[in-house]
Amino acid sequence: MTVFDEGQQQFWREHGYMVVRDVVPAPLLEAVKQNIEEFLGKDLSDPDDWYKEPMYPGGIINMNAHQSMWDTREHPCVHEAFSQIWGTEKLRVSVDRTNVNPPAGPQWDHKGTI
C-alpha cells in the first residue's frame, strides 16, 4: 500500500511537512471527536461551546489512552504513512496528548504549545 505519491514525498523532503488527507477513515475520526466532546462536556460543532469552562492549559487534555485514540494510531494506513516517511516498518506508537485549541480570541489568547 502506498499512501504518498512522489510529489508528496518530494514536498516532505523539501519542506519537512505535508498534509495527508483521508488516511484515517471518517468513522474513526468521528469516534475521537465524540470522545473529546464527552471528555470536555462540549459540543465542538457549536462555536459558543468552544470557550466555555473548563479550558485546559495549552489546550492539552488527558485522554491520550482512550480506545478511539489507539484505533487511529494503530490504523494500517497510519502505519504505512509513517513507514513511507521513515523508510522502515519497524515503528513504535507515540502516546502523545490530545490537544484541542479553539481559534484565538479574547477568551482564548493561546500562542501555541511550543
PERA-V193347 format. One record per run of one state. SS is the DSSP state (helix for helix, strand for strand, loop for the rest). FROM is the first residue (numbers start at 0). TO is the last residue. If there is no record, write none. Layout:
SS,FROM,TO ; SS,FROM,TO
This chain:
loop,0,4 ; helix,5,14 ; loop,15,24 ; helix,25,39 ; loop,40,45 ; helix,46,48 ; loop,49,55 ; helix,56,58 ; strand,59,60 ; loop,61,65 ; helix,66,72 ; loop,73,74 ; helix,75,85 ; loop,86,96 ; strand,97,98 ; loop,99,103 ; strand,104,104 ; loop,105,106 ; strand,107,107 ; loop,108,113
